[in-house]
């Protein structure tokens, strides 16, 4: 199983990028997490889309998502909502409208996040749900990973050092991989 992970932060010392790197190490043995960068995605502008089409960086990311079994978003929380750079990326990925179904229709998605604040990324994760519903993606509701006070669980190099959070992340990933496995497995003749 192959899952594409996207961090919603461009910051070099991003806790959400560090969380994805930790997830790569903690994935169940039957799954692989590949991290996709969004730093080359331009600001969405319909004039660019109409004039020169979908940028190559967007087209490449679309193809990676379509070829994968699922999508994992690691989202910061900015002003009690979603981060602009990740929302911008999702907006580009849904363009043109005829392509949105190919990229997001039925796409299995998990959302997690880390923040230096006290409340994790609960509001950001919640704010993503209507966006995912609009895109007709299929979010996983079996677990929540919203890491508060992230500076206390990652060291200066961005390594996850907190054993409790490592265990939570491992459980979160196992649950998501199991969810993807169940929904992606062919139905047996007796259940058809």
N, C-alpha and C positions, 0 to 999 in steps of 0.2 A: 504494500500500500504506500502511496506517495501523497504527501500533504504539502501544500505550499503555505509558508508562513510569511506574513507581512507585518512589519513594525510600523506603527503610526507616528513615529518620531524620526526626524532627520539628525538629531543631536548626536554628536560623536559619543558621548557618554550616556546615551539613552538607556534607561532602565528597561524599556519595552524591547529594545533590540537585545539587551543582555538576557532578558527573560526568554526570548526566542532561541538564543544560543544555548541556554541551559536546557531548553526543551529538546534541542537536537540531541543532546547527550542522554536525555531521560526517556526518549521515545521507546515504546515497546519494541521488541525484537522483530516483529512482523510489519513494522512501519518505518518510513523514512520521512523526516521533515527537511524540506529544502527552503532556505530563506531567500526571498526575493526582495531586492532593493527598490525603493521608489524615488531615489534622489534624482533620477533623470526624467521623471514625469513632469512635463511643463504644466503651468497653470492652465486650467480648462478655458478655452476660448473658442466659441462656435466659428468665428471667422477663420481660425487656424484649421479647424475640422473641415469647413466648407471649402477652404482654399487649397489646402495641401493634403487633406485627409488625416487619418489617424496617425499620430507620431509612431515611429518605429519602436520606441521604448514601451509604448502602450500596447501595440500589437504583439510584441514579444511576451509581455506579461500576460495578456489575454490567452495566448497559446499555452503558456505554462500552466495557467489555472485550469483551462479546459482539459489538458492532458492529465491533470492530477485527479486524485480521488476526493480531495476535500481541501478546504481553505481554513487557515488559522490566523485570526487577526489578534495582534497584541497592541492594544490601544491605550494611549495616555488619556487623561481627562483634562480638557482645557475649558475653563469657565463653566464647569458642570455639564460639559457636553463633549462631542466628538472633536478630534483634532483636525484642523483644516487640511493638512497635507494628505492625510489618509482619506478624508472625504473627497478631496480633489481627485485622488487616484481612482476611487470607486466611481466617481462621476465619469471620468475618462473611460474606464473599463466598460461602462454601460452604453457607450456611444459606438456607432449610431444605434438608435433604439432597436432596430432589427437584430442587432448583435447581442443585446442585453440578455436575451433568453439563452443563447449559446454559452455565455460566460457565467451567468448567475442562476438561470432557471433550474430549480431543484438542487443547486449546489449546496453540499453539506458544509456548514460553517460553524466554527467555534470561536468564541470571543473571550479573551482574557486581558489582563492589564496590570500595570504597576505604576505607582505614583509616589512622590515624596510626601504627599498629604496624608491626612488621617483616615480618609474614608475609602481608600482603594480607588477603583475606577467604576464603581457601581453605576453612577449616573451616566457615564460615557457608554458603558456596556448596554444599559437600558436604552439610551438614545440611538444606538445602532439598530435596535430591533425593528422600528418602523421602516428604516432604510432597507434592511434585509427583506422585510415583507414586501415592500414595493418592488424590489428586484426579483421577487419570487424565489429567493434562496431558502434553504431549510436549516435554520439555526438549531444547534444542539442545546437543549435545556437541562441536560442531566448533571451539570456541574457548573460551579462558578469559581473563578480564580481572580480575585481582585486584591492585589497586594498593596497594602498601605505602608507608609514609612519605608519605602524601598531602599533608601540610603542605608538602612540598618540591616538589610538582608543581602546586599551585594557589596563586594569590596571595591576598592578604587579601580581595579582592572575590569570591573563588570562581571566578576565571577560570583555566582549564587553561593553564599556561604552558610545560609540558615538551613539546618537540617529539616525543620518543620515545614518550611516553604518548599524545599526540595521534594518532600514526601507529598505535599499537596499538589505540586506540579506533576509529579509522576502519576498520581491518582487521576488528576484531571485529564492527562494525555491518554491514560489507559481507558478511561470512560469514553473519550471522544473516538479513539481508534475502534473500540468495541461497537459504538454507535455506527460508525462508517462501515465496519465489517458486516453488521447485520443488514444495513440498508443496501449495501452493494452486492451482497451474496445472491446468487441465483436461487429462485424458489425451487424447493424440491417438488417432484411430481405429486407427492401426497398432499402438499399444501396449495397446489395450483387450483 
